[in-house]
Each structure stands twice: as C-alpha cells, then as structure tokens.
Amino acid sequence: MGADKPALVVGGVTLLGSVIAAARGAGAAQVIVVGPDRAAGDGLLRRVQEDPPAAGPVPALRRGLAEVTAPVIALLAADLPFLQAGHLRALRGALGDSAGPPGAVLLDDAGRPQWLASCWDTAALRRMAGRYPGSSLRGMLGPARPAGVRLDLAPGAPPPWLDCDTPDELSRARAWMQREAPR
C-alpha cells in the first residue's frame, strides 16, 4: 500500500498495536514481532527481522519461531484491527491436548482458513517449518489438518479476519470503526 502497513491507524490505534493488545489480553507471556524496528518494546515485546528482510511469511515465521519459548504460539498477521483476546482464547481452546491436531485456525465466513490467525503447538510448528521447502503458509500448514474455528459474531460485528491489505480494506476497517465508536 506504499506505507508501513502495521503502523497505519484504525480507530486511534495502529494495526500492529491492535494485534499486540489482543495477544496480551489473551494472556501472551511473550510477543514477538517480525519485521523492521518500529519503536522500542517492553519486556514482553521482542522485535526481530527475517533475513533477508521482507522475504515473506515462511521466512518470517522461521525467524520468529527461533525466539519462542512458550509451548503454544499464536501466528498472527500485523494488520488485523478487529482481532480480540476472546478470538485468540477460542483458537487456543480448540487446540486441545497433544492427541489432537497440532494447530487451530480461524475460518472466515466462507470457511476459508486464515493462516495468520491461528494457534499452534510450538514443537509441531518447528518441525513443519524445518522440513517445508516452499514459501506458502497454506502449503506448510494445510497438510497438518488443524482444527477449524468458526466464531459466532454478533450481527453487524466486524470480522476478526479482516486484514488491511489494500486501501479499500483500510477504508472499510476505518468506516466500521466509525460505526462502532460511541456517540
């Protein structure tokens, strides 16, 4: 979009800030942001850069995984202004125990997996990332057959999978936030 997309603002908060708030609200003990340094973090926030920079989602995932110490990881895009802690708790709850699938992925209203709104067993994700030769998240994560999570959204509620990849999507998110703002 010709800008630092995670730094764009929707509802008075950066896109990245919204995602970080959702992760922290869901109880994340550690937040790792892969990408260029945007601002100083705190003790819970670690920023790292994939090599080479902007190499894509699989190299970024591998770089972030190198920093993870928790047994479960939330794999999230940095441009989800309507993602909330409750959505992440639903994903984490669907992950289940070690006998179940290694991950849980949010399904959009058409039933499509939203790979950058998912939770995974960290060890399983490391194994998948280590043996996958391609560059597609779907290609890497799809064969793992994660649990699909459909959310019951209130009528008219903005979908948590709405990402802001285009100017139109950003405008749509901002308009939705305007409707949601208290008057």
DOKOLDO-434218 format. One record per atom (N, C-alpha, C): atom name; x, y, z. Coordinates in Angstrom, 1 decimal. Layout:
# DOKOLDO-434218
site; X; Y; Z
CA; X; Y; Z
...
This chain:
# DOKOLDO-434218
site; X; Y; Z
N; 0.8; -1.2; 0.0
CA; 0.0; 0.0; 0.0
C; 0.9; 1.3; 0.0
N; 2.2; 1.1; -0.2
CA; 3.0; 2.2; -0.2
C; 3.3; 2.9; 1.1
N; 3.1; 2.1; 2.2
CA; 3.3; 2.7; 3.5
C; 3.7; 1.5; 4.5
N; 4.1; 1.9; 5.6
CA; 4.4; 0.9; 6.7
C; 3.0; 0.4; 7.2
N; 2.5; -0.7; 6.6
CA; 1.2; -1.1; 6.8
C; 0.8; -1.3; 8.3
N; 1.7; -2.0; 9.1
CA; 1.3; -2.2; 10.5
C; 1.3; -0.9; 11.3
N; 1.8; 0.2; 10.8
CA; 1.8; 1.4; 11.5
C; 0.6; 2.3; 11.1
N; -0.2; 1.8; 10.2
CA; -1.4; 2.5; 9.8
C; -2.4; 2.5; 11.0
N; -3.2; 3.5; 11.1
CA; -4.1; 3.6; 12.3
C; -5.6; 3.4; 11.9
N; -6.2; 2.6; 12.7
CA; -7.7; 2.4; 12.6
C; -8.2; 2.5; 14.0
N; -9.2; 3.4; 14.2
CA; -9.8; 3.7; 15.5
C; -8.8; 4.2; 16.5
N; -7.8; 5.0; 16.1
CA; -6.9; 5.6; 17.0
C; -5.8; 4.7; 17.5
N; -5.7; 3.5; 16.9
CA; -4.6; 2.5; 17.3
C; -4.0; 2.0; 16.0
N; -2.7; 1.8; 16.1
CA; -2.0; 1.2; 14.9
C; -2.6; -0.2; 14.7
N; -2.5; -0.7; 13.5
CA; -2.9; -2.1; 13.2
C; -2.1; -3.1; 14.1
N; -0.8; -2.9; 14.1
CA; 0.1; -3.7; 15.0
C; -0.3; -3.6; 16.4
N; -0.6; -2.4; 16.9
CA; -1.0; -2.2; 18.3
C; -2.3; -2.9; 18.6
N; -3.2; -3.0; 17.7
CA; -4.4; -3.8; 17.9
C; -4.1; -5.3; 18.1
N; -3.3; -5.8; 17.3
CA; -2.9; -7.2; 17.4
C; -2.2; -7.5; 18.7
N; -1.2; -6.7; 19.0
CA; -0.5; -6.8; 20.3
C; -1.4; -6.8; 21.5
N; -2.4; -5.9; 21.5
CA; -3.3; -5.8; 22.6
C; -4.2; -7.0; 22.7
N; -4.6; -7.6; 21.6
CA; -5.3; -8.8; 21.6
C; -4.5; -10.0; 22.2
N; -3.3; -10.1; 21.8
CA; -2.4; -11.1; 22.3
C; -2.2; -11.0; 23.8
N; -1.9; -9.8; 24.2
CA; -1.7; -9.6; 25.6
C; -2.9; -9.8; 26.4
N; -4.1; -9.4; 25.9
CA; -5.4; -9.6; 26.5
C; -5.7; -11.1; 26.7
N; -5.2; -11.9; 25.7
CA; -5.4; -13.3; 25.8
C; -4.4; -14.0; 26.7
N; -3.5; -13.3; 27.3
CA; -2.5; -13.8; 28.2
C; -1.1; -14.2; 27.7
N; -0.8; -13.6; 26.5
CA; 0.5; -13.9; 26.0
C; 1.6; -13.5; 26.9
N; 2.5; -14.4; 27.2
CA; 3.7; -14.1; 28.1
C; 4.8; -13.5; 27.3
N; 4.7; -13.6; 26.0
CA; 5.8; -13.2; 25.1
C; 5.1; -12.7; 23.8
N; 5.5; -11.6; 23.2
CA; 5.1; -11.2; 21.9
C; 6.3; -10.9; 21.1
N; 6.4; -11.6; 19.9
CA; 7.5; -11.5; 19.0
C; 7.0; -10.8; 17.7
N; 7.5; -9.7; 17.3
CA; 7.1; -9.1; 16.1
C; 8.3; -9.2; 15.1
N; 8.0; -9.8; 14.0
CA; 9.0; -10.0; 13.0
C; 8.8; -8.9; 11.9
N; 9.8; -8.1; 11.7
CA; 9.8; -7.1; 10.7
C; 10.7; -5.9; 11.1
N; 10.6; -4.8; 10.4
CA; 11.5; -3.7; 10.7
C; 11.2; -3.1; 12.1
N; 12.2; -2.6; 12.7
CA; 12.0; -2.0; 14.0
C; 11.2; -0.7; 13.9
N; 10.1; -0.7; 14.6
CA; 9.2; 0.5; 14.6
C; 9.3; 1.4; 15.8
N; 9.5; 0.8; 16.9
CA; 9.6; 1.5; 18.2
C; 10.1; 0.6; 19.2
N; 10.6; 1.2; 20.3
CA; 11.1; 0.4; 21.4
C; 10.0; -0.4; 22.0
N; 10.3; -1.7; 22.4
CA; 9.3; -2.5; 23.1
C; 9.5; -2.5; 24.6
N; 8.7; -3.3; 25.2
CA; 8.9; -3.5; 26.7
C; 9.4; -4.9; 26.9
N; 9.3; -5.4; 28.1
CA; 9.8; -6.7; 28.5
C; 9.1; -7.8; 27.8
N; 7.8; -7.6; 27.4
CA; 7.1; -8.7; 26.8
C; 7.2; -8.7; 25.3
N; 7.7; -7.6; 24.7
CA; 7.7; -7.4; 23.3
C; 9.1; -7.5; 22.8
N; 9.3; -8.4; 21.8
CA; 10.6; -8.6; 21.2
C; 10.5; -8.4; 19.7
N; 11.3; -7.6; 19.1
CA; 11.3; -7.4; 17.7
C; 12.5; -8.0; 17.1
N; 12.3; -8.7; 16.0
CA; 13.3; -9.4; 15.2
C; 13.1; -9.2; 13.7
N; 14.1; -9.4; 12.9
CA; 14.0; -9.2; 11.5
C; 14.4; -10.5; 10.8
N; 13.5; -10.9; 9.8
CA; 13.9; -12.1; 9.0
C; 15.1; -11.7; 8.1
N; 15.8; -12.7; 7.6
CA; 16.9; -12.5; 6.7
C; 16.7; -13.3; 5.4
N; 16.6; -12.6; 4.3
CA; 16.6; -11.2; 4.1
C; 15.3; -10.5; 4.5
N; 15.4; -9.2; 4.8
CA; 14.1; -8.5; 5.1
C; 13.1; -8.6; 4.0
N; 11.8; -8.7; 4.5
CA; 10.7; -8.8; 3.6
C; 10.7; -10.1; 2.7
N; 11.3; -11.1; 3.2
CA; 11.4; -12.4; 2.5
C; 10.1; -13.2; 2.4
N; 9.1; -12.8; 3.1
CA; 7.8; -13.5; 3.0
C; 7.4; -14.1; 4.3
N; 6.2; -14.7; 4.4
CA; 5.7; -15.2; 5.6
C; 6.4; -16.5; 6.2
N; 6.9; -17.4; 5.3
CA; 7.5; -18.6; 5.9
C; 8.9; -18.2; 6.5
N; 9.8; -17.4; 5.8
CA; 11.0; -17.0; 6.5
C; 10.7; -16.2; 7.8
N; 9.7; -15.3; 7.7
CA; 9.4; -14.6; 8.9
C; 8.9; -15.5; 10.1
N; 8.1; -16.5; 9.7
CA; 7.7; -17.5; 10.7
C; 8.9; -18.2; 11.3
N; 9.8; -18.6; 10.5
CA; 11.0; -19.3; 11.0
C; 11.8; -18.4; 11.9
N; 12.0; -17.2; 11.5
CA; 12.7; -16.2; 12.4
C; 12.1; -16.0; 13.7
N; 10.8; -15.8; 13.7
CA; 10.0; -15.6; 14.9
C; 10.1; -16.9; 15.8
N; 10.0; -18.0; 15.2
CA; 10.0; -19.3; 16.0
C; 11.3; -19.5; 16.7
N; 12.4; -18.9; 16.2
CA; 13.7; -19.0; 16.9
C; 13.7; -18.3; 18.2
N; 12.7; -17.4; 18.4
CA; 12.7; -16.7; 19.7
C; 11.6; -17.2; 20.7
N; 10.8; -18.1; 20.2
CA; 9.7; -18.6; 21.1
C; 10.1; -19.5; 22.1
N; 9.7; -19.3; 23.4
CA; 10.0; -20.1; 24.5
C; 8.7; -20.8; 25.0
N; 7.5; -20.4; 24.6
CA; 6.3; -21.0; 25.1
C; 5.9; -22.3; 24.3
N; 5.1; -23.1; 24.9
CA; 4.7; -24.4; 24.3
C; 3.7; -24.2; 23.2
N; 3.0; -23.0; 23.2
CA; 1.9; -22.7; 22.2
C; 2.2; -21.4; 21.7
N; 2.0; -21.2; 20.4
CA; 2.3; -19.9; 19.7
C; 1.0; -19.5; 18.9
N; 0.7; -18.2; 19.0
CA; -0.3; -17.6; 18.1
C; 0.4; -17.0; 16.9
N; 0.0; -17.5; 15.7
CA; 0.6; -16.9; 14.5
C; -0.4; -15.9; 13.9
N; 0.0; -14.6; 14.0
CA; -0.9; -13.6; 13.7
C; -0.3; -12.6; 12.7
N; -1.2; -12.1; 11.8
CA; -0.8; -11.0; 10.9
C; -0.8; -9.7; 11.7
N; 0.0; -8.7; 11.2
CA; 0.1; -7.5; 11.9
C; -0.9; -6.5; 11.5
N; -2.0; -6.9; 10.7
CA; -2.9; -5.9; 10.2
C; -4.4; -6.4; 10.4
N; -4.7; -6.9; 11.6
CA; -6.0; -7.3; 11.9
C; -6.6; -6.4; 13.0
N; -7.2; -5.3; 12.6
CA; -7.7; -4.3; 13.5
C; -8.9; -4.8; 14.4
N; -9.6; -5.9; 14.1
CA; -10.7; -6.3; 14.8
C; -10.5; -7.6; 15.6
N; -9.2; -8.1; 15.6
CA; -8.9; -9.3; 16.4
C; -9.0; -8.9; 17.8
N; -9.6; -9.8; 18.6
CA; -9.7; -9.6; 20.1
C; -9.2; -10.7; 20.9
N; -8.9; -10.5; 22.1
CA; -8.4; -11.5; 23.0
C; -9.3; -12.8; 23.0
N; -10.6; -12.6; 23.0
CA; -11.6; -13.7; 23.0
C; -11.4; -14.6; 21.8
N; -11.1; -14.0; 20.7
CA; -10.9; -14.8; 19.5
C; -9.7; -15.7; 19.6
N; -8.6; -15.1; 20.2
CA; -7.4; -15.9; 20.5
C; -7.6; -17.0; 21.5
N; -8.4; -16.7; 22.5
CA; -8.8; -17.7; 23.5
C; -9.5; -18.9; 22.9
N; -10.4; -18.5; 21.9
CA; -11.2; -19.6; 21.2
C; -10.3; -20.5; 20.4
N; -9.3; -19.9; 19.7
CA; -8.3; -20.6; 19.0
C; -7.5; -21.5; 19.9
N; -7.0; -21.0; 21.0
CA; -6.2; -21.7; 22.0
C; -7.1; -22.9; 22.5
N; -8.3; -22.7; 22.8
CA; -9.2; -23.7; 23.4
C; -9.4; -24.8; 22.4
N; -9.4; -24.5; 21.1
CA; -9.6; -25.5; 20.1
C; -8.4; -26.4; 19.8
N; -7.3; -25.9; 20.3
CA; -6.0; -26.6; 20.1
C; -6.0; -27.9; 20.8
N; -6.6; -27.9; 22.0
CA; -6.8; -29.1; 22.7
C; -5.5; -29.7; 23.3
N; -5.4; -31.0; 23.4
CA; -4.3; -31.7; 24.0
C; -3.4; -32.2; 22.9
N; -2.3; -32.9; 23.4
CA; -1.3; -33.5; 22.4
C; -1.9; -34.5; 21.5
N; -3.0; -35.1; 21.8
CA; -3.6; -36.2; 20.9
C; -4.4; -35.6; 19.8
N; -4.7; -34.3; 19.9
CA; -5.5; -33.6; 18.8
C; -4.6; -33.0; 17.7
N; -5.2; -32.2; 16.9
CA; -4.4; -31.6; 15.8
C; -3.4; -30.6; 16.4
N; -2.3; -30.4; 15.6
CA; -1.2; -29.5; 16.2
C; -1.5; -28.1; 16.1
N; -2.7; -27.7; 15.5
CA; -3.0; -26.3; 15.4
C; -4.5; -26.1; 15.3
N; -4.9; -24.8; 15.4
CA; -6.2; -24.4; 15.3
C; -6.2; -23.1; 14.5
N; -7.0; -23.0; 13.5
CA; -7.0; -21.8; 12.6
C; -8.4; -21.2; 12.5
N; -8.5; -19.9; 12.5
CA; -9.7; -19.2; 12.3
C; -10.2; -19.4; 10.9
N; -11.5; -19.7; 10.8
CA; -12.2; -19.8; 9.5
C; -13.0; -18.5; 9.2
N; -12.9; -18.0; 8.0
CA; -13.7; -16.8; 7.7
C; -15.1; -17.2; 7.4
N; -15.9; -16.3; 7.1
CA; -17.4; -16.5; 6.9
C; -17.6; -17.5; 5.7
N; -16.7; -17.7; 4.8
CA; -16.8; -18.6; 3.7
C; -16.2; -19.9; 4.0
N; -15.6; -20.1; 5.2
CA; -15.0; -21.3; 5.7
C; -13.5; -21.5; 5.2
N; -12.9; -20.4; 4.7
CA; -11.5; -20.5; 4.3
C; -10.6; -20.3; 5.5
N; -9.6; -21.1; 5.7
CA; -8.6; -20.9; 6.8
C; -7.9; -19.6; 6.7
N; -7.7; -18.9; 7.8
CA; -7.0; -17.7; 7.8
C; -5.7; -18.0; 8.6
N; -4.7; -18.4; 7.8
CA; -3.4; -18.9; 8.4
C; -2.7; -18.0; 9.4
N; -2.9; -16.7; 9.1
CA; -2.3; -15.7; 10.0
C; -3.2; -15.3; 11.1
N; -4.1; -16.2; 11.5
CA; -5.0; -16.0; 12.7
C; -5.1; -17.5; 13.2
N; -4.1; -18.0; 13.8
CA; -4.1; -19.4; 14.2
C; -3.2; -19.6; 15.5
N; -3.4; -20.7; 16.1
CA; -2.6; -21.1; 17.3
C; -2.0; -22.5; 17.0
N; -0.8; -22.7; 17.4
CA; -0.1; -24.0; 17.1
C; 0.7; -24.5; 18.3
N; 0.9; -25.8; 18.4
CA; 1.8; -26.4; 19.3
C; 3.2; -26.0; 18.7
N; 4.0; -25.3; 19.5
CA; 5.3; -24.8; 19.1
C; 6.2; -25.8; 18.5
N; 6.3; -27.0; 19.2
CA; 7.2; -28.0; 18.7
C; 6.8; -28.6; 17.4
N; 5.5; -28.8; 17.2
CA; 5.0; -29.2; 15.9
C; 5.2; -28.2; 14.8
N; 5.0; -26.9; 15.1
CA; 5.2; -25.9; 14.1
C; 6.7; -25.8; 13.7
N; 7.6; -26.0; 14.7
CA; 9.0; -26.0; 14.4
C; 9.4; -27.2; 13.4
N; 8.8; -28.3; 13.7
CA; 9.0; -29.5; 12.8
C; 8.5; -29.2; 11.4
N; 7.3; -28.6; 11.3
CA; 6.8; -28.3; 9.9
C; 7.7; -27.3; 9.2
N; 8.0; -26.2; 9.9
CA; 8.9; -25.2; 9.3
C; 10.2; -25.7; 8.9
N; 10.8; -26.6; 9.7
CA; 12.1; -27.2; 9.4
C; 12.2; -28.0; 8.2
N; 11.1; -28.7; 7.9
CA; 11.1; -29.6; 6.7
C; 10.4; -29.1; 5.5
N; 9.7; -27.9; 5.6
CA; 9.0; -27.4; 4.4
C; 9.9; -26.6; 3.5
N; 10.0; -27.0; 2.2
CA; 10.9; -26.3; 1.3
C; 10.3; -25.1; 0.6
N; 9.0; -24.9; 0.7
CA; 8.3; -23.9; -0.1
C; 8.2; -22.5; 0.7
N; 7.4; -21.7; 0.1
CA; 7.2; -20.3; 0.7
C; 5.8; -20.0; 1.0
N; 4.8; -20.9; 0.9
CA; 3.4; -20.7; 1.1
C; 3.0; -21.2; 2.5
N; 2.4; -20.3; 3.3
CA; 1.9; -20.8; 4.6
C; 0.9; -21.9; 4.4
N; 0.0; -21.7; 3.5
CA; -1.0; -22.7; 3.2
C; -0.4; -24.1; 2.9
N; 0.7; -24.0; 2.1
CA; 1.4; -25.2; 1.7
C; 2.1; -25.9; 2.9
N; 2.5; -25.1; 3.8
CA; 3.2; -25.6; 5.0
C; 2.2; -26.1; 6.1
N; 1.2; -25.3; 6.3
CA; 0.3; -25.5; 7.5
C; -0.9; -26.4; 7.1
N; -1.4; -26.3; 5.9
CA; -2.6; -27.0; 5.5
C; -2.5; -28.5; 5.7
N; -1.4; -29.2; 5.3
CA; -1.3; -30.6; 5.5
C; -1.4; -31.1; 6.9
N; -1.1; -30.2; 7.9
CA; -1.2; -30.6; 9.3
C; -2.7; -30.8; 9.8
N; -3.6; -30.4; 8.9
CA; -5.0; -30.5; 9.2
C; -5.4; -29.9; 10.6
N; -5.2; -28.6; 10.7
CA; -5.5; -28.0; 12.0
C; -7.0; -28.0; 12.2
N; -7.4; -27.8; 13.5
CA; -8.8; -27.6; 13.8
C; -9.3; -26.3; 13.2
N; -10.4; -26.3; 12.6
CA; -11.0; -25.0; 12.1
C; -11.9; -24.4; 13.1
N; -11.8; -23.1; 13.3
CA; -12.6; -22.5; 14.4
C; -13.5; -21.4; 13.7
N; -14.8; -21.6; 13.8
CA; -15.8; -20.6; 13.4
C; -16.2; -19.8; 14.6
N; -16.3; -18.6; 14.4
CA; -16.8; -17.7; 15.5
C; -18.2; -17.3; 15.3
N; -18.9; -17.2; 16.4
CA; -20.3; -16.7; 16.4
C; -20.2; -15.2; 16.6
N; -20.3; -14.4; 15.5
CA; -20.1; -13.0; 15.6
C; -21.5; -12.3; 15.7
N; -21.6; -11.3; 16.5
CA; -22.8; -10.5; 16.6
C; -23.2; -10.0; 15.3
N; -24.5; -9.9; 15.0
CA; -24.9; -9.3; 13.7
C; -24.3; -7.9; 13.5
N; -23.6; -7.7; 12.4
CA; -23.0; -6.4; 12.1
C; -21.6; -6.2; 12.6
N; -21.2; -7.2; 13.4
CA; -19.8; -7.1; 14.0
C; -18.8; -7.2; 13.0
N; -17.7; -6.4; 13.1
CA; -16.6; -6.6; 12.1
C; -15.9; -7.9; 12.3
N; -15.5; -8.6; 11.2
CA; -14.9; -9.9; 11.3
C; -13.4; -9.8; 11.8
N; -13.0; -10.6; 12.7
CA; -11.6; -10.5; 13.2
C; -10.6; -10.9; 12.1
N; -11.0; -11.5; 11.0
CA; -10.1; -11.9; 10.0
C; -9.9; -10.8; 9.0
N; -10.6; -9.7; 9.1
CA; -10.5; -8.6; 8.1
C; -9.1; -8.0; 8.3
N; -8.3; -8.2; 7.2
CA; -7.0; -7.6; 7.2
C; -7.0; -6.4; 6.3
N; -6.0; -5.6; 6.4
CA; -5.9; -4.4; 5.7
C; -4.8; -4.4; 4.7
N; -5.0; -5.2; 3.6
CA; -4.0; -5.3; 2.5
C; -4.1; -4.3; 1.4
N; -5.3; -3.6; 1.3
CA; -5.5; -2.7; 0.2
C; -6.0; -1.4; 0.8
N; -5.9; -0.3; 0.1
CA; -6.6; 0.9; 0.5
C; -8.1; 0.8; 0.8
N; -8.7; 0.0; -0.1
CA; -10.2; -0.2; 0.1
C; -10.5; -1.0; 1.4
N; -9.7; -2.0; 1.8
CA; -9.8; -2.7; 3.0
C; -9.5; -1.8; 4.2
N; -8.5; -0.9; 4.1
CA; -8.2; 0.0; 5.2
C; -9.4; 1.0; 5.4
N; -10.0; 1.5; 4.3
CA; -11.1; 2.4; 4.4
C; -12.3; 1.7; 5.0
N; -12.5; 0.4; 4.6
CA; -13.6; -0.4; 5.1
C; -13.5; -0.5; 6.7
N; -12.3; -0.8; 7.1
CA; -12.0; -1.0; 8.5
C; -12.2; 0.3; 9.3
N; -11.8; 1.4; 8.7
CA; -11.9; 2.7; 9.4
C; -13.4; 3.1; 9.4
N; -14.2; 2.8; 8.4
CA; -15.6; 3.0; 8.4
C; -16.3; 2.2; 9.4
N; -15.9; 0.9; 9.5
CA; -16.5; 0.0; 10.5
C; -16.2; 0.6; 11.9
N; -15.0; 1.1; 12.2
CA; -14.7; 1.6; 13.5
C; -15.5; 2.9; 13.8
N; -15.7; 3.7; 12.7
CA; -16.6; 4.9; 12.9
C; -18.0; 4.5; 13.4
N; -18.5; 3.4; 12.8
CA; -19.9; 3.0; 13.2
C; -19.9; 2.4; 14.6
N; -18.8; 1.8; 15.0
CA; -18.7; 1.2; 16.3
C; -18.4; 2.2; 17.5
N; -17.9; 3.4; 17.1
CA; -17.5; 4.4; 18.1
C; -18.7; 4.9; 18.9
N; -18.5; 5.1; 20.2
CA; -19.6; 5.6; 21.0
C; -19.9; 7.0; 20.5
N; -21.1; 7.4; 20.6
CA; -21.5; 8.7; 20.1
C; -21.8; 9.6; 21.3
